């Protein structure tokens, strides 16, 4: 069996060269995107959780906010918002913003409630690294606290 020599025409070589050039440009673009992301020190809110999610009036729940990566030098300011279908004075000591120190990635707050009315209430807590905090935004992280009567 004899080996066939490849038929390398100018068009074939030009196509291979063009493909290699496109790959090199795309690889450079990918590197620059990752480099920009790595150099951006601002963490984003990764998750917002309530533990437990269901409580009775007068009880408390822990709000846990986790960032995408640790706070940079100088810290990270996190805003906290809320939406409630109940009375506004059900909550005690709810933070509206706080600063995470450098290197910190997670924070926990005790959310306390007091008995105001004998009705169930749902409160949505949300957090963001941008201000103002809009709990109705589609790209914001949030958690629901259900207060039972």
VMD Tcl script that builds the backbone (N, CA, C; Angstrom):
set m [mol new atoms 447]
animate dup $m
set s [atomselect $m all]
$s set {name element resname resid chain x y z} {
  {N N UNK 1 A 0.839 -1.154 0.000}
  {CA C UNK 1 A 0.000 0.000 0.000}
  {C C UNK 1 A 0.896 1.231 0.000}
  {N N UNK 2 A 0.605 2.138 -0.880}
  {CA C UNK 2 A 1.412 3.347 -0.955}
  {C C UNK 2 A 0.681 4.485 -0.279}
  {N N UNK 3 A 1.459 5.333 0.349}
  {CA C UNK 3 A 0.874 6.486 1.021}
  {C C UNK 3 A 0.612 7.576 0.005}
  {N N UNK 4 A -0.553 8.216 0.143}
  {CA C UNK 4 A -0.885 9.348 -0.724}
  {C C UNK 4 A -0.308 10.605 -0.117}
  {N N UNK 5 A 0.226 11.443 -0.950}
  {CA C UNK 5 A 0.692 12.734 -0.480}
  {C C UNK 5 A -0.513 13.655 -0.372}
  {N N UNK 6 A -0.560 14.470 0.681}
  {CA C UNK 6 A -1.688 15.383 0.793}
  {C C UNK 6 A -1.655 16.412 -0.327}
  {N N UNK 7 A -2.815 16.768 -0.782}
  {CA C UNK 7 A -2.944 17.742 -1.855}
  {C C UNK 7 A -3.098 19.119 -1.219}
  {N N UNK 8 A -1.989 19.803 -0.994}
  {CA C UNK 8 A -2.018 21.099 -0.351}
  {C C UNK 8 A -2.026 22.189 -1.415}
  {N N UNK 9 A -3.165 22.769 -1.558}
  {CA C UNK 9 A -3.280 23.879 -2.501}
  {C C UNK 9 A -3.154 25.182 -1.731}
  {N N UNK 10 A -3.010 26.246 -2.451}
  {CA C UNK 10 A -2.927 27.565 -1.830}
  {C C UNK 10 A -4.204 27.855 -1.050}
  {N N UNK 11 A -5.357 27.477 -1.606}
  {CA C UNK 11 A -6.640 27.725 -0.938}
  {C C UNK 11 A -6.719 26.958 0.381}
  {N N UNK 12 A -6.221 25.729 0.396}
  {CA C UNK 12 A -6.238 24.936 1.613}
  {C C UNK 12 A -5.348 25.567 2.680}
  {N N UNK 13 A -4.157 25.957 2.292}
  {CA C UNK 13 A -3.239 26.598 3.231}
  {C C UNK 13 A -3.798 27.920 3.738}
  {N N UNK 14 A -4.433 28.690 2.865}
  {CA C UNK 14 A -5.027 29.973 3.263}
  {C C UNK 14 A -6.150 29.750 4.264}
  {N N UNK 15 A -6.948 28.715 4.046}
  {CA C UNK 15 A -8.039 28.408 4.974}
  {C C UNK 15 A -7.498 28.008 6.330}
  {N N UNK 16 A -6.463 27.184 6.354}
  {CA C UNK 16 A -5.856 26.761 7.605}
  {C C UNK 16 A -5.280 27.977 8.325}
  {N N UNK 17 A -4.582 28.849 7.593}
  {CA C UNK 17 A -4.006 30.054 8.195}
  {C C UNK 17 A -5.101 30.960 8.752}
  {N N UNK 18 A -6.189 31.154 8.011}
  {CA C UNK 18 A -7.299 32.005 8.469}
  {C C UNK 18 A -7.917 31.421 9.739}
  {N N UNK 19 A -8.122 30.116 9.775}
  {CA C UNK 19 A -8.687 29.470 10.948}
  {C C UNK 19 A -7.775 29.645 12.159}
  {N N UNK 20 A -6.467 29.460 11.955}
  {CA C UNK 20 A -5.510 29.627 13.043}
  {C C UNK 20 A -5.505 31.070 13.544}
  {N N UNK 21 A -5.635 32.021 12.640}
  {CA C UNK 21 A -5.669 33.434 13.039}
  {C C UNK 21 A -6.901 33.747 13.865}
  {N N UNK 22 A -8.038 33.214 13.434}
  {CA C UNK 22 A -9.284 33.432 14.177}
  {C C UNK 22 A -9.172 32.829 15.571}
  {N N UNK 23 A -8.609 31.629 15.667}
  {CA C UNK 23 A -8.445 30.989 16.979}
  {C C UNK 23 A -7.537 31.823 17.874}
  {N N UNK 24 A -6.470 32.364 17.303}
  {CA C UNK 24 A -5.545 33.171 18.094}
  {C C UNK 24 A -6.226 34.442 18.592}
  {N N UNK 25 A -7.013 35.089 17.724}
  {CA C UNK 25 A -7.726 36.307 18.128}
  {C C UNK 25 A -8.748 35.979 19.204}
  {N N UNK 26 A -9.525 34.903 19.000}
  {CA C UNK 26 A -10.523 34.514 19.997}
  {C C UNK 26 A -9.869 34.135 21.316}
  {N N UNK 27 A -8.736 33.454 21.261}
  {CA C UNK 27 A -8.032 33.099 22.491}
  {C C UNK 27 A -7.578 34.355 23.225}
  {N N UNK 28 A -7.112 35.360 22.477}
  {CA C UNK 28 A -6.694 36.620 23.096}
  {C C UNK 28 A -7.892 37.324 23.727}
  {N N UNK 29 A -9.037 37.322 23.038}
  {CA C UNK 29 A -10.242 37.944 23.592}
  {C C UNK 29 A -10.680 37.232 24.868}
  {N N UNK 30 A -10.645 35.913 24.856}
  {CA C UNK 30 A -11.033 35.138 26.039}
  {C C UNK 30 A -10.098 35.464 27.195}
  {N N UNK 31 A -8.780 35.522 26.920}
  {CA C UNK 31 A -7.815 35.864 27.965}
  {C C UNK 31 A -8.092 37.248 28.529}
  {N N UNK 32 A -8.424 38.221 27.672}
  {CA C UNK 32 A -8.658 39.583 28.161}
  {C C UNK 32 A -9.928 39.665 29.003}
  {N N UNK 33 A -10.955 38.902 28.645}
  {CA C UNK 33 A -12.189 38.893 29.434}
  {C C UNK 33 A -11.924 38.310 30.819}
  {N N UNK 34 A -11.205 37.168 30.870}
  {CA C UNK 34 A -10.904 36.566 32.158}
  {C C UNK 34 A -9.980 37.447 32.981}
  {N N UNK 35 A -9.049 38.108 32.326}
  {CA C UNK 35 A -8.131 39.001 33.032}
  {C C UNK 35 A -8.889 40.168 33.643}
  {N N UNK 36 A -9.842 40.743 32.894}
  {CA C UNK 36 A -10.638 41.865 33.417}
  {C C UNK 36 A -11.478 41.405 34.598}
  {N N UNK 37 A -12.072 40.218 34.496}
  {CA C UNK 37 A -12.897 39.707 35.588}
  {C C UNK 37 A -12.049 39.448 36.828}
  {N N UNK 38 A -10.851 38.930 36.632}
  {CA C UNK 38 A -9.984 38.639 37.762}
  {C C UNK 38 A -9.484 39.917 38.425}
  {N N UNK 39 A -9.338 40.997 37.644}
  {CA C UNK 39 A -8.824 42.232 38.228}
  {C C UNK 39 A -9.923 43.077 38.861}
  {N N UNK 40 A -11.189 42.721 38.670}
  {CA C UNK 40 A -12.292 43.453 39.277}
  {C C UNK 40 A -12.457 42.980 40.719}
  {N N UNK 41 A -12.081 43.814 41.700}
  {CA C UNK 41 A -12.093 43.373 43.086}
  {C C UNK 41 A -13.466 43.406 43.745}
  {N N UNK 42 A -14.483 43.916 43.050}
  {CA C UNK 42 A -15.799 44.059 43.673}
  {C C UNK 42 A -16.557 42.739 43.662}
  {N N UNK 43 A -16.797 42.180 44.834}
  {CA C UNK 43 A -17.590 40.950 44.884}
  {C C UNK 43 A -19.064 41.270 44.632}
  {N N UNK 44 A -19.797 40.276 44.210}
  {CA C UNK 44 A -21.238 40.395 44.017}
  {C C UNK 44 A -21.929 39.511 45.053}
  {N N UNK 45 A -23.187 39.790 45.335}
  {CA C UNK 45 A -23.945 38.944 46.259}
  {C C UNK 45 A -24.224 37.619 45.553}
  {N N UNK 46 A -23.749 36.544 46.145}
  {CA C UNK 46 A -23.922 35.209 45.566}
  {C C UNK 46 A -25.218 34.553 46.041}
  {N N UNK 47 A -25.540 34.752 47.339}
  {CA C UNK 47 A -26.759 34.143 47.860}
  {C C UNK 47 A -27.265 34.905 49.076}
  {N N UNK 48 A -28.587 34.816 49.275}
  {CA C UNK 48 A -29.260 35.378 50.445}
  {C C UNK 48 A -30.174 34.274 50.956}
  {N N UNK 49 A -30.041 33.921 52.230}
  {CA C UNK 49 A -30.838 32.825 52.807}
  {C C UNK 49 A -31.377 33.232 54.174}
  {N N UNK 50 A -32.482 32.614 54.552}
  {CA C UNK 50 A -33.076 32.778 55.883}
  {C C UNK 50 A -33.078 31.413 56.557}
  {N N UNK 51 A -32.636 31.365 57.828}
  {CA C UNK 51 A -32.649 30.128 58.611}
  {C C UNK 51 A -33.266 30.396 59.964}
  {N N UNK 52 A -34.394 29.876 60.312}
  {CA C UNK 52 A -35.316 29.118 59.462}
  {C C UNK 52 A -36.149 30.063 58.587}
  {N N UNK 53 A -36.800 29.494 57.588}
  {CA C UNK 53 A -37.633 30.279 56.678}
  {C C UNK 53 A -39.017 30.536 57.262}
  {N N UNK 54 A -39.478 29.691 58.189}
  {CA C UNK 54 A -40.803 29.830 58.800}
  {C C UNK 54 A -40.640 30.022 60.301}
  {N N UNK 55 A -41.222 31.114 60.815}
  {CA C UNK 55 A -41.187 31.388 62.252}
  {C C UNK 55 A -42.552 31.925 62.675}
  {N N UNK 56 A -42.754 32.076 63.983}
  {CA C UNK 56 A -43.960 32.703 64.527}
  {C C UNK 56 A -43.610 34.117 64.968}
  {N N UNK 57 A -44.618 34.993 64.997}
  {CA C UNK 57 A -44.396 36.359 65.471}
  {C C UNK 57 A -43.741 36.326 66.844}
  {N N UNK 58 A -42.763 37.184 67.035}
  {CA C UNK 58 A -42.034 37.213 68.286}
  {C C UNK 58 A -40.755 36.396 68.252}
  {N N UNK 59 A -40.589 35.551 67.241}
  {CA C UNK 59 A -39.386 34.737 67.108}
  {C C UNK 59 A -38.393 35.429 66.171}
  {N N UNK 60 A -37.214 34.834 66.035}
  {CA C UNK 60 A -36.189 35.381 65.160}
  {C C UNK 60 A -35.739 34.382 64.115}
  {N N UNK 61 A -35.066 34.898 63.099}
  {CA C UNK 61 A -34.510 34.083 62.028}
  {C C UNK 61 A -33.169 34.712 61.631}
  {N N UNK 62 A -32.266 33.913 61.103}
  {CA C UNK 62 A -30.952 34.413 60.724}
  {C C UNK 62 A -30.909 34.685 59.225}
  {N N UNK 63 A -30.538 35.919 58.869}
  {CA C UNK 63 A -30.336 36.323 57.481}
  {C C UNK 63 A -28.858 36.093 57.163}
  {N N UNK 64 A -28.573 35.271 56.147}
  {CA C UNK 64 A -27.200 34.952 55.763}
  {C C UNK 64 A -26.962 35.468 54.345}
  {N N UNK 65 A -25.945 36.306 54.196}
  {CA C UNK 65 A -25.588 36.870 52.891}
  {C C UNK 65 A -24.173 36.414 52.563}
  {N N UNK 66 A -24.012 35.813 51.393}
  {CA C UNK 66 A -22.712 35.298 50.963}
  {C C UNK 66 A -22.306 36.004 49.666}
  {N N UNK 67 A -21.042 36.414 49.590}
  {CA C UNK 67 A -20.515 37.091 48.416}
  {C C UNK 67 A -19.830 36.117 47.460}
  {N N UNK 68 A -19.650 36.545 46.225}
  {CA C UNK 68 A -19.011 35.709 45.211}
  {C C UNK 68 A -17.543 35.453 45.527}
  {N N UNK 69 A -16.885 36.394 46.169}
  {CA C UNK 69 A -15.515 36.205 46.650}
  {C C UNK 69 A -15.279 37.177 47.806}
  {N N UNK 70 A -14.211 36.984 48.570}
  {CA C UNK 70 A -13.985 37.816 49.754}
  {C C UNK 70 A -13.905 39.308 49.435}
  {N N UNK 71 A -14.296 40.109 50.393}
  {CA C UNK 71 A -14.248 41.558 50.236}
  {C C UNK 71 A -12.806 42.008 50.006}
  {N N UNK 72 A -12.612 42.974 49.107}
  {CA C UNK 72 A -11.261 43.451 48.804}
  {C C UNK 72 A -10.740 44.402 49.878}
  {N N UNK 73 A -9.553 44.909 49.662}
  {CA C UNK 73 A -8.968 45.902 50.560}
  {C C UNK 73 A -9.927 47.083 50.658}
  {N N UNK 74 A -10.202 47.532 51.867}
  {CA C UNK 74 A -11.166 48.607 52.070}
  {C C UNK 74 A -12.572 48.103 52.349}
  {N N UNK 75 A -12.807 46.800 52.159}
  {CA C UNK 75 A -14.109 46.209 52.460}
  {C C UNK 75 A -15.090 46.288 51.313}
  {N N UNK 76 A -16.299 45.802 51.546}
  {CA C UNK 76 A -17.381 45.811 50.552}
  {C C UNK 76 A -18.660 46.272 51.237}
  {N N UNK 77 A -19.308 47.251 50.647}
  {CA C UNK 77 A -20.570 47.756 51.196}
  {C C UNK 77 A -21.713 46.963 50.585}
  {N N UNK 78 A -22.557 46.424 51.453}
  {CA C UNK 78 A -23.704 45.618 51.029}
  {C C UNK 78 A -24.969 46.319 51.507}
  {N N UNK 79 A -25.900 46.526 50.587}
  {CA C UNK 79 A -27.194 47.099 50.944}
  {C C UNK 79 A -28.216 45.998 51.133}
  {N N UNK 80 A -29.124 46.188 52.079}
  {CA C UNK 80 A -30.177 45.207 52.354}
  {C C UNK 80 A -31.521 45.907 52.196}
  {N N UNK 81 A -32.410 45.292 51.425}
  {CA C UNK 81 A -33.755 45.824 51.250}
  {C C UNK 81 A -34.778 44.798 51.686}
  {N N UNK 82 A -36.028 45.226 51.706}
  {CA C UNK 82 A -37.098 44.294 52.098}
  {C C UNK 82 A -38.429 44.724 51.494}
  {N N UNK 83 A -39.261 43.737 51.273}
  {CA C UNK 83 A -40.637 43.929 50.826}
  {C C UNK 83 A -41.496 43.098 51.767}
  {N N UNK 84 A -42.581 43.672 52.274}
  {CA C UNK 84 A -43.435 42.961 53.223}
  {C C UNK 84 A -44.894 43.086 52.819}
  {N N UNK 85 A -45.641 42.024 53.058}
  {CA C UNK 85 A -47.089 42.106 52.837}
  {C C UNK 85 A -47.828 42.292 54.161}
  {N N UNK 86 A -47.065 42.570 55.216}
  {CA C UNK 86 A -47.659 42.751 56.541}
  {C C UNK 86 A -47.354 44.130 57.088}
  {N N UNK 87 A -47.488 44.273 58.379}
  {CA C UNK 87 A -47.243 45.563 59.006}
  {C C UNK 87 A -45.749 45.851 59.068}
  {N N UNK 88 A -45.384 47.102 58.865}
  {CA C UNK 88 A -43.984 47.501 58.778}
  {C C UNK 88 A -43.249 47.358 60.111}
  {N N UNK 89 A -43.951 47.473 61.221}
  {CA C UNK 89 A -43.263 47.432 62.516}
  {C C UNK 89 A -43.174 46.020 63.105}
  {N N UNK 90 A -43.310 44.997 62.262}
  {CA C UNK 90 A -43.150 43.617 62.697}
  {C C UNK 90 A -41.686 43.313 62.990}
  {N N UNK 91 A -40.759 43.972 62.268}
  {CA C UNK 91 A -39.332 43.691 62.397}
  {C C UNK 91 A -38.666 44.594 63.425}
  {N N UNK 92 A -37.646 44.041 64.082}
  {CA C UNK 92 A -36.809 44.787 65.023}
  {C C UNK 92 A -35.363 44.655 64.530}
  {N N UNK 93 A -34.599 45.729 64.570}
  {CA C UNK 93 A -33.158 45.677 64.270}
  {C C UNK 93 A -32.826 45.118 62.884}
  {N N UNK 94 A -33.445 45.579 61.841}
  {CA C UNK 94 A -33.131 45.100 60.500}
  {C C UNK 94 A -32.070 45.999 59.875}
  {N N UNK 95 A -30.945 45.420 59.427}
  {CA C UNK 95 A -29.913 46.256 58.819}
  {C C UNK 95 A -30.360 46.776 57.446}
  {N N UNK 96 A -29.915 47.979 57.084}
  {CA C UNK 96 A -30.180 48.509 55.734}
  {C C UNK 96 A -28.917 48.484 54.896}
  {N N UNK 97 A -27.759 48.519 55.539}
  {CA C UNK 97 A -26.482 48.346 54.853}
  {C C UNK 97 A -25.411 48.034 55.883}
  {N N UNK 98 A -24.313 47.501 55.425}
  {CA C UNK 98 A -23.203 47.170 56.297}
  {C C UNK 98 A -21.956 47.039 55.427}
  {N N UNK 99 A -20.818 47.080 56.065}
  {CA C UNK 99 A -19.545 46.923 55.359}
  {C C UNK 99 A -18.869 45.648 55.837}
  {N N UNK 100 A -18.551 44.792 54.873}
  {CA C UNK 100 A -17.779 43.591 55.190}
  {C C UNK 100 A -16.304 43.960 55.155}
  {N N UNK 101 A -15.562 43.540 56.154}
  {CA C UNK 101 A -14.123 43.820 56.203}
  {C C UNK 101 A -13.388 43.007 55.146}
  {N N UNK 102 A -12.201 43.466 54.803}
  {CA C UNK 102 A -11.363 42.788 53.819}
  {C C UNK 102 A -11.210 41.308 54.170}
  {N N UNK 103 A -11.391 40.456 53.166}
  {CA C UNK 103 A -11.211 39.021 53.345}
  {C C UNK 103 A -12.459 38.280 53.788}
  {N N UNK 104 A -13.512 39.004 54.198}
  {CA C UNK 104 A -14.745 38.365 54.666}
  {C C UNK 104 A -15.658 38.098 53.467}
  {N N UNK 105 A -16.286 36.941 53.460}
  {CA C UNK 105 A -17.159 36.545 52.358}
  {C C UNK 105 A -18.622 36.330 52.779}
  {N N UNK 106 A -18.863 36.134 54.074}
  {CA C UNK 106 A -20.217 35.808 54.531}
  {C C UNK 106 A -20.527 36.582 55.796}
  {N N UNK 107 A -21.800 36.998 55.915}
  {CA C UNK 107 A -22.246 37.695 57.114}
  {C C UNK 107 A -23.600 37.134 57.520}
  {N N UNK 108 A -23.864 37.123 58.829}
  {CA C UNK 108 A -25.135 36.639 59.362}
  {C C UNK 108 A -25.718 37.689 60.302}
  {N N UNK 109 A -27.023 37.909 60.203}
  {CA C UNK 109 A -27.737 38.832 61.083}
  {C C UNK 109 A -28.925 38.116 61.686}
  {N N UNK 110 A -29.190 38.371 62.945}
  {CA C UNK 110 A -30.402 37.871 63.572}
  {C C UNK 110 A -31.510 38.879 63.260}
  {N N UNK 111 A -32.548 38.419 62.611}
  {CA C UNK 111 A -33.712 39.242 62.319}
  {C C UNK 111 A -34.750 38.900 63.378}
  {N N UNK 112 A -35.074 39.873 64.223}
  {CA C UNK 112 A -36.045 39.647 65.286}
  {C C UNK 112 A -37.394 40.247 64.892}
  {N N UNK 113 A -38.443 39.619 65.371}
  {CA C UNK 113 A -39.794 40.109 65.097}
  {C C UNK 113 A -40.514 40.349 66.413}
  {N N UNK 114 A -41.573 41.130 66.343}
  {CA C UNK 114 A -42.416 41.332 67.524}
  {C C UNK 114 A -43.866 41.166 67.110}
  {N N UNK 115 A -44.662 40.772 68.060}
  {CA C UNK 115 A -46.073 40.537 67.782}
  {C C UNK 115 A -46.784 41.879 67.648}
  {N N UNK 116 A -47.306 42.134 66.458}
  {CA C UNK 116 A -48.028 43.377 66.196}
  {C C UNK 116 A -49.490 43.067 65.885}
  {N N UNK 117 A -49.709 42.130 65.006}
  {CA C UNK 117 A -51.069 41.753 64.615}
  {C C UNK 117 A -51.143 40.232 64.586}
  {N N UNK 118 A -52.313 39.739 64.601}
  {CA C UNK 118 A -52.494 38.296 64.585}
  {C C UNK 118 A -52.718 37.822 63.150}
  {N N UNK 119 A -51.774 38.156 62.279}
  {CA C UNK 119 A -51.889 37.767 60.876}
  {C C UNK 119 A -50.543 37.252 60.381}
  {N N UNK 120 A -50.581 36.342 59.425}
  {CA C UNK 120 A -49.346 35.846 58.823}
  {C C UNK 120 A -48.745 36.937 57.946}
  {N N UNK 121 A -47.425 36.947 57.860}
  {CA C UNK 121 A -46.707 37.953 57.080}
  {C C UNK 121 A -45.599 37.285 56.291}
  {N N UNK 122 A -45.373 37.760 55.070}
  {CA C UNK 122 A -44.231 37.313 54.277}
  {C C UNK 122 A -43.333 38.526 54.066}
  {N N UNK 123 A -42.053 38.365 54.358}
  {CA C UNK 123 A -41.092 39.439 54.153}
  {C C UNK 123 A -39.979 38.903 53.262}
  {N N UNK 124 A -39.713 39.612 52.187}
  {CA C UNK 124 A -38.622 39.239 51.292}
  {C C UNK 124 A -37.452 40.157 51.585}
  {N N UNK 125 A -36.309 39.563 51.933}
  {CA C UNK 125 A -35.073 40.303 52.136}
  {C C UNK 125 A -34.218 40.143 50.887}
  {N N UNK 126 A -33.587 41.223 50.453}
  {CA C UNK 126 A -32.690 41.143 49.310}
  {C C UNK 126 A -31.411 41.905 49.637}
  {N N UNK 127 A -30.346 41.579 48.931}
  {CA C UNK 127 A -29.062 42.224 49.180}
  {C C UNK 127 A -28.367 42.476 47.854}
  {N N UNK 128 A -27.576 43.555 47.823}
  {CA C UNK 128 A -26.871 43.923 46.604}
  {C C UNK 128 A -25.644 44.749 46.936}
  {N N UNK 129 A -24.686 44.745 46.039}
  {CA C UNK 129 A -23.507 45.595 46.185}
  {C C UNK 129 A -23.715 46.924 45.462}
  {N N UNK 130 A -24.889 47.113 44.875}
  {CA C UNK 130 A -25.218 48.385 44.228}
  {C C UNK 130 A -26.294 49.092 45.035}
  {N N UNK 131 A -26.373 50.385 44.873}
  {CA C UNK 131 A -27.343 51.160 45.631}
  {C C UNK 131 A -28.171 51.995 44.671}
  {N N UNK 132 A -29.446 52.189 44.886}
  {CA C UNK 132 A -30.246 51.625 45.972}
  {C C UNK 132 A -30.590 50.164 45.705}
  {N N UNK 133 A -30.986 49.470 46.745}
  {CA C UNK 133 A -31.350 48.062 46.627}
  {C C UNK 133 A -32.812 47.982 46.200}
  {N N UNK 134 A -33.064 47.310 45.084}
  {CA C UNK 134 A -34.421 47.150 44.559}
  {C C UNK 134 A -34.793 45.676 44.616}
  {N N UNK 135 A -35.588 45.305 45.609}
  {CA C UNK 135 A -35.972 43.899 45.782}
  {C C UNK 135 A -36.802 43.375 44.614}
  {N N UNK 136 A -37.367 44.265 43.820}
  {CA C UNK 136 A -38.173 43.836 42.682}
  {C C UNK 136 A -37.351 43.563 41.436}
  {N N UNK 137 A -36.060 43.852 41.463}
  {CA C UNK 137 A -35.199 43.633 40.305}
  {C C UNK 137 A -35.062 42.144 40.022}
  {N N UNK 138 A -34.983 41.786 38.758}
  {CA C UNK 138 A -34.931 40.372 38.380}
  {C C UNK 138 A -33.577 39.730 38.651}
  {N N UNK 139 A -32.509 40.509 38.737}
  {CA C UNK 139 A -31.190 39.906 38.904}
  {C C UNK 139 A -30.648 40.035 40.328}
  {N N UNK 140 A -31.504 40.328 41.269}
  {CA C UNK 140 A -31.052 40.504 42.655}
  {C C UNK 140 A -31.333 39.229 43.450}
  {N N UNK 141 A -30.456 38.909 44.375}
  {CA C UNK 141 A -30.616 37.718 45.213}
  {C C UNK 141 A -31.516 38.053 46.400}
  {N N UNK 142 A -32.411 37.127 46.738}
  {CA C UNK 142 A -33.342 37.387 47.837}
  {C C UNK 142 A -33.723 36.098 48.554}
  {N N UNK 143 A -34.322 36.274 49.729}
  {CA C UNK 143 A -34.813 35.148 50.526}
  {C C UNK 143 A -36.105 35.571 51.202}
  {N N UNK 144 A -37.007 34.626 51.379}
  {CA C UNK 144 A -38.313 34.924 51.980}
  {C C UNK 144 A -38.380 34.417 53.407}
  {N N UNK 145 A -38.910 35.283 54.288}
  {CA C UNK 145 A -39.171 34.919 55.673}
  {C C UNK 145 A -40.689 34.862 55.836}
  {N N UNK 146 A -41.205 33.727 56.245}
  {CA C UNK 146 A -42.634 33.543 56.466}
  {C C UNK 146 A -42.899 33.585 57.969}
  {N N UNK 147 A -43.651 34.596 58.388}
  {CA C UNK 147 A -43.992 34.746 59.808}
  {C C UNK 147 A -45.425 34.269 59.993}
  {N N UNK 148 A -45.572 33.207 60.748}
  {CA C UNK 148 A -46.883 32.594 60.942}
  {C C UNK 148 A -47.570 33.176 62.178}
  {N N UNK 149 A -48.891 33.163 62.180}
  {CA C UNK 149 A -49.598 33.690 63.349}
  {C C UNK 149 A -49.744 32.648 64.402}
}
mol reanalyze $m
mol bondsrecalc $m
mol representation Tube
mol addrep $m
